[in-house]
Amino acid sequence: MTMALEPDFPITVIRTNRLKTVSINIEGGMVQFTVPKKLSEKKLQDLITSRTPWIQKKLRLQSDMAPLRPKEYVSGEAFTYLGRNYRLKLVQEAAGEVKLIAGHLVLGVKKNPSGELRDSFIRTQLIDWFQKHAAQRLKEKTKRYSKIIGVKPNSVFLKNYKSRWGSCSTSGDISFNWKIIIAPHHIVDYVVVHELCHLKEHNHSSSFWKCVEQVIPDYQERKNWLKMNGVGLLV
C-alpha cells in the first residue's frame, strides 16, 4: 500500500505477522514502513505524522550525499578492508586467488579475457577474499565480546543482506552482513556488540541500549557513522 506523505516522496506500507514493532527503511528517496499486521490505521497515521520531521531530515541527508562512483576492476583501484585502503594489483599469470602482499590486493588474471568476463572474475575473487576474512574476523570478535557481555551465541553465519548489518534470532543464531568487514574496526565492534546484546534483550528497549553502552560508551557515534557511510561499503 502506498500513501502520500508529501508529493515528492511516497510511503510504502508493508504489513506482516513477523514483526511486533515498526521498522522504517529510507533508501533512494523512498520511505518504507514495515508494521505489524494488527496495527490500526489511526496508529499508523499517528506514527507517520510523528516521524515526518525525522524522515524529512534523513531524505535531505541522502539527497546531499555525493553519488557513489562504481568500482573499477583495474590495477590501482582502492578497496577498503577494516577501514584501510588497499590498491588492487593485477598480474598477468595463471588465474588465482586474491592475496594481500605488501599493502596490495594481488590477483593473477589471464592475459586476454573479454572485458565483462574479466571484471566478473576479478569481482568474484575479491568478494571471496573479503568473505573469507570476514568469517575469520567476525568469529574472533564475536568470541571476544561474548565473554565480555556474558552470552553464548548458538552459531555465527555470514549473509549478504541488502539493508541490515546483522541479525539475531530468538534461538541464538547470529548472522552478519559480510560487507561490514569493509568498515573500520571500531564500527565492526559496534555491530558485533549490537547483535550479542540481542541475546539478552531481543528488542531495542532502553535495557538493550544500556547493554550496548556498557561495552561501547560511544555507540551512538558509531551507529551514526554506519548510517551515513554504510551505503559506501562496496566491493
C-alpha positions as CSV (number, residue, x, y, z in Angstrom):
1,M,0.0,0.0,0.0
2,T,1.3,3.5,-0.9
3,M,0.2,6.8,0.6
4,A,1.5,10.3,0.0
5,L,3.4,11.9,2.9
6,E,4.3,14.8,0.6
7,P,4.0,14.9,-3.2
8,D,7.7,14.3,-3.7
9,F,8.2,11.2,-1.5
10,P,5.6,8.5,-1.1
11,I,5.5,5.9,1.7
12,T,5.1,2.2,1.1
13,V,3.5,0.3,4.0
14,I,4.1,-3.4,4.4
15,R,2.0,-5.3,6.9
16,T,3.4,-8.6,8.3
17,N,2.8,-11.1,11.1
18,R,6.5,-11.5,11.6
19,L,7.1,-8.2,13.4
20,K,5.8,-6.8,16.7
21,T,7.4,-3.4,16.3
22,V,7.6,-0.9,13.4
23,S,10.6,-0.8,11.0
24,I,11.3,2.2,8.8
25,N,13.7,2.0,5.9
26,I,14.7,5.0,3.8
27,E,16.6,4.3,0.6
28,G,16.8,6.0,-2.8
29,G,14.3,8.7,-1.8
30,M,11.7,6.0,-0.9
31,V,10.2,5.5,2.5
32,Q,9.1,2.1,3.6
33,F,7.2,1.3,6.8
34,T,7.0,-2.4,7.8
35,V,4.4,-2.7,10.5
36,P,2.6,-5.5,12.5
37,K,-0.5,-6.7,10.6
38,K,-2.8,-5.8,13.5
39,L,-1.6,-2.1,13.8
40,S,-4.7,0.1,13.3
41,E,-4.9,2.8,10.6
42,K,-5.1,5.5,13.2
43,K,-2.0,4.4,15.0
44,L,-0.2,4.1,11.7
45,Q,-1.2,7.6,10.6
46,D,-0.2,9.0,14.0
47,L,3.2,7.2,13.7
48,I,3.8,8.6,10.2
49,T,2.9,12.1,11.4
50,S,5.2,11.9,14.4
51,R,8.1,10.6,12.3
52,T,7.7,13.0,9.4
53,P,10.4,15.5,10.6
54,W,12.9,12.7,11.1
55,I,12.0,11.2,7.7
56,Q,12.4,14.6,6.0
57,K,15.8,15.1,7.7
58,K,17.0,11.6,6.5
59,L,15.8,12.3,3.0
60,R,17.7,15.6,2.9
61,L,20.9,14.0,4.2
62,Q,20.6,11.3,1.5
63,S,20.0,13.8,-1.3
64,D,23.0,15.8,-0.2
65,M,25.4,12.8,-0.4
66,A,27.6,12.6,-3.5
67,P,26.7,9.8,-5.8
68,L,28.8,6.7,-5.4
69,R,31.4,6.0,-8.0
70,P,31.2,2.4,-9.2
71,K,34.3,0.3,-8.5
72,E,36.6,-0.3,-11.4
73,Y,38.3,-3.7,-11.5
74,V,41.7,-2.4,-12.7
75,S,45.2,-2.1,-11.2
76,G,45.3,0.9,-8.8
77,E,41.7,0.8,-7.8
78,A,41.3,1.1,-4.0
79,F,39.3,-1.4,-1.9
80,T,38.8,-0.9,1.8
81,Y,39.3,-3.6,4.4
82,L,38.7,-2.8,8.1
83,G,38.9,0.9,7.3
84,R,42.2,0.8,5.4
85,N,42.6,1.2,1.7
86,Y,44.5,-1.4,-0.3
87,R,45.3,-1.0,-4.0
88,L,44.3,-3.7,-6.4
89,K,47.3,-5.1,-8.4
90,L,46.5,-7.4,-11.3
91,V,49.4,-9.5,-12.6
92,Q,49.3,-11.5,-15.9
93,E,49.7,-15.1,-14.9
94,A,47.5,-18.1,-14.3
95,A,44.2,-17.1,-12.7
96,G,44.3,-17.5,-8.9
97,E,43.0,-16.2,-5.6
98,V,43.5,-12.7,-4.2
99,K,46.4,-12.3,-1.8
100,L,47.4,-9.4,0.4
101,I,51.0,-8.7,-0.4
102,A,52.9,-5.6,0.7
103,G,49.8,-3.5,1.0
104,H,48.3,-4.6,-2.3
105,L,45.5,-7.0,-3.1
106,V,47.3,-9.0,-5.7
107,L,45.4,-11.2,-8.2
108,G,46.6,-13.2,-11.2
109,V,44.4,-12.9,-14.3
110,K,44.7,-14.4,-17.8
111,K,46.2,-12.2,-20.5
112,N,43.3,-11.7,-22.9
113,P,39.9,-12.2,-21.3
114,S,37.0,-10.1,-22.6
115,G,36.1,-7.0,-20.5
116,E,32.9,-8.3,-18.9
117,L,34.3,-11.7,-18.1
118,R,37.5,-10.2,-16.7
119,D,35.5,-7.8,-14.4
120,S,33.2,-10.5,-13.3
121,F,36.2,-12.8,-12.5
122,I,38.0,-10.1,-10.6
123,R,34.9,-9.0,-8.6
124,T,34.1,-12.7,-7.7
125,Q,37.6,-13.3,-6.5
126,L,37.6,-10.1,-4.4
127,I,34.3,-10.9,-2.8
128,D,35.6,-14.4,-2.0
129,W,38.6,-12.9,-0.3
130,F,36.5,-10.4,1.7
131,Q,34.1,-13.1,2.8
132,K,36.8,-15.4,4.0
133,H,38.4,-12.7,6.0
134,A,35.0,-11.5,7.3
135,A,34.2,-15.0,8.6
136,Q,37.5,-15.2,10.5
137,R,37.5,-11.7,11.9
138,L,33.8,-11.7,12.9
139,K,34.0,-15.0,14.6
140,E,37.1,-13.8,16.6
141,K,35.3,-10.6,17.6
142,T,32.1,-12.5,18.5
143,K,34.1,-14.9,20.7
144,R,35.9,-12.0,22.4
145,Y,32.8,-9.8,23.1
146,S,30.6,-12.8,24.1
147,K,32.9,-13.3,27.1
148,I,32.7,-9.6,28.0
149,I,28.9,-9.4,27.7
150,G,28.3,-12.9,29.3
151,V,26.4,-14.5,26.5
152,K,26.9,-17.5,24.2
153,P,25.5,-17.5,20.7
154,N,24.3,-20.7,19.2
155,S,26.0,-20.1,15.9
156,V,27.6,-17.4,13.7
157,F,26.9,-17.0,10.0
158,L,27.7,-14.6,7.2
159,K,24.9,-13.3,4.9
160,N,24.5,-10.9,2.0
161,Y,21.9,-8.6,3.5
162,K,20.8,-5.6,1.4
163,S,19.7,-3.3,4.2
164,R,21.0,-4.6,7.5
165,W,24.3,-5.3,9.1
166,G,23.4,-8.2,11.4
167,S,20.6,-10.3,12.8
168,C,20.0,-12.3,16.0
169,S,17.3,-15.0,16.1
170,T,15.3,-15.9,19.2
171,S,17.2,-19.3,19.1
172,G,20.5,-17.5,19.5
173,D,21.8,-17.7,15.9
174,I,23.7,-14.6,14.9
175,S,24.4,-13.6,11.3
176,F,26.4,-10.7,9.9
177,N,26.5,-8.9,6.6
178,W,29.9,-9.7,5.3
179,K,30.3,-6.2,3.9
180,I,30.7,-4.8,7.4
181,I,34.3,-6.0,7.2
182,I,35.0,-3.1,4.9
183,A,34.3,-0.7,7.8
184,P,36.9,0.3,10.4
185,H,37.5,-2.0,13.4
186,H,35.5,0.1,15.9
187,I,32.4,0.1,13.6
188,V,32.7,-3.7,13.2
189,D,32.9,-4.0,17.0
190,Y,29.7,-2.0,17.4
191,V,27.8,-4.3,15.0
192,V,29.1,-7.4,16.9
193,V,28.2,-6.0,20.3
194,H,24.8,-4.9,19.0
195,E,23.9,-8.4,17.9
196,L,25.3,-10.0,21.0
197,C,23.2,-7.7,23.2
198,H,20.1,-9.0,21.5
199,L,20.8,-12.3,23.2
200,K,19.9,-10.5,26.4
201,E,17.3,-8.2,25.1
202,H,15.6,-9.2,21.8
203,N,14.4,-5.7,21.1
204,H,15.6,-2.1,21.0
205,S,14.4,-1.1,24.5
206,S,16.3,1.1,26.9
207,S,17.7,-2.1,28.6
208,F,19.1,-3.2,25.2
209,W,20.9,0.1,24.6
210,K,22.3,0.0,28.1
211,C,23.8,-3.3,27.3
212,V,25.5,-1.9,24.3
213,E,26.6,1.2,26.1
214,Q,28.3,-0.8,28.9
215,V,30.7,-2.2,26.3
216,I,30.7,0.7,23.8
217,P,30.1,4.1,25.5
218,D,30.2,6.0,22.2
219,Y,27.9,3.6,20.4
220,Q,25.7,6.4,19.2
221,E,28.6,7.9,17.2
222,R,29.4,4.6,15.7
223,K,25.7,4.0,14.9
224,N,25.5,7.3,13.1
225,W,28.7,6.6,11.2
226,L,27.2,3.5,9.8
227,K,24.0,5.2,8.8
228,M,25.9,7.8,6.9
229,N,28.7,5.7,5.4
230,G,27.1,2.2,5.2
231,V,26.0,2.7,1.6
232,G,29.6,3.2,0.5
233,L,30.8,-0.2,1.9
234,L,31.3,-1.8,-1.5
235,V,33.5,-4.3,-3.3
